């Protein structure tokens, strides 16, 4: 397997894997129109090119030996609605694993890389937004020192999801996956 920093040429595969994973994981929760509106506005090449070329953002792509995308993550400056957000706060924005490869600790491998990169860039503390009922993700982020500190609403089409904001204080270090 190869874990590498993604570039602008990877935008199509990031969009495809993002839409596939989101639809598989969360699609049944939404009205089809809300889901389609979200997918067509979120997983576009145009939406990805800006962050892919921004030195303050980083995408990491995990591929198998044949070059198939298995997982990706996106990290950078925190843009979550956090009250009194610290000026150097970082965020893990996405951790997506192909539905056929979930449960193999691929997400943990991507998270570890993003945590290292965020630390190297001087981002601290760190945040992540997660759906309120994604209990597996809650447990995973807890293992990395993240704890729930706030809530907000995340729009998917016209639907509003209850999301949690998890924070990892500056003094935390990542634990094992």
N, C-alpha and C positions, 0 to 999 in steps of 0.2 A: 504494500500500500504506500501511497505517496500523499503526504499532507503538504500543500504548498500555498503560498499567498496567491490569491486570484487577481487577475487583471481585467482590463476592459474587454478583451476577447472572450472572457468567460461569462460575460453578462447573459447570453442566451441560455447556457446550461444552469446558471444560478436561478434564472427566472423559471425555467422548466421544473427544476427540482423543488424550488420554493412552492410553486403552485401545486405540484403533485403532492408534496408532503402536507401542505396546509389542507388541501381538499380531502386527503385520506384521513388525516387526524381530526379535523374539525368540521369538514363539509356537512356531515349529517345533522349538525346542530342548527344549521341556518336554512332560511328560505332560499330556494335556488337563485332567485334574483339578487338577494343580498350577497350571496356567495359569489356569483358571477361578477357583480359590480366591484366587489373587493378584489377579486383575482385580476380583473382587467385594469384596475387602477394601481395595484400594488406590484405586480410581477411583470413590469415592462422593462425593456432594455433601457429606455430613457431614465426611468426611476433608479436604475442601478449604476448607470455610467458616472453620475456625479460622485457618489460615495466610492466607487471603484478607482477614481482618479484623485481622490482627496487624501493627502498624506496623513490626515488625522483620523482616517477610517481604515479599516482593514477587513478584507474577506479572506477566509481560509477555506480551501477546497480539498477534501479528502477523496482520492480516487483509488480504484483497485489497480492491479498491474496491467489491466487492459485499457486503462484510461477512463473507465466508467465512473461517473460522479456518484459517490455513496453518501456524502454528508458535506455540509458547509456551515460556516459560522460567520457572523458579521459583528464587529466591535468598533467602538470609537467613542467620541465625546458623548456624554449623556444628554439625551433630548427628552427624557421622560418628564412628566409634570410633577417634579419634586419640589416641595416647598423649601426655600432657602438652600437651593442647590449649590454645592461647593464648586468653585471655579475650575478645578481640575478633575471633576467627577467623570468617570468613564462608564460605559454601558456595554453589556453583551446584548446586542440587538436581536440576533437570531441564532438559533442552533437547530438545524434541520437535518434529519437523517432519512434517507430513502426508506419508504415503508417496508421494502423487502429486506432491509438490513438493520432494522431497529432491534434493540436488545443485545447488541454485540459490543457495547461500550464505545462505539464510534463517536457518539456525541461527547463522551468524556474526553476522548483524545482531542477533539476540536476545541472543547472548552479549555483544556490545559494549555493549548497553544495560544488561545486568545488571552487567557489570564497572563501568560508570560509576556505577550506583546503589549497588553495594557500596562503592565508593570514597567516594562522598558520605556514606554512613552511617558511615564510619570502620571498616569491617570490614577486618581485615588480620591475618595472611595469609589467603589464600583457598584453599579445597579443593574438590575434586569427586570423586565416586565414579563409577567406570566399569567395566563388565564387562571382564574380563581379555582377552577375545578380540575386543573392539570396536576393531580397529586403526585404523580411520578416525577414530574419536573420539580415540584416543590422539594421532594426528598433529595433529588440530585443536587439542586442548588444549595440546600442545607449542608450537604457533605462538603461543599466548597466554601463554607463560611458565610453564605448569604442567609439573611432572615427577613421576614416580611416587616415592612415599615410603613406601608401606605397602600391605598387603593385608588383606582381611577377607572374611567369608562373608555373602552376601546371600540371604535366603530368598525363594524363589518357590514358594509352597505348601510341600510337604515337601522340595523340592529346594534345595540350597545351591549358589549360584554363587560362583565365585572372582572377587572384585572387587578392583580397584586403587584406591588413594587417591592422587590427584594433588594437588600443592601448588604454589601460586604465591607465592613469598616477597614480603614487604612491599615490597621495592625494585623488583619487576618492573612493567613497564608493558605494556599490551596492544600487540600487533603487528598487522599487517594480516591481513585474512581472506583 
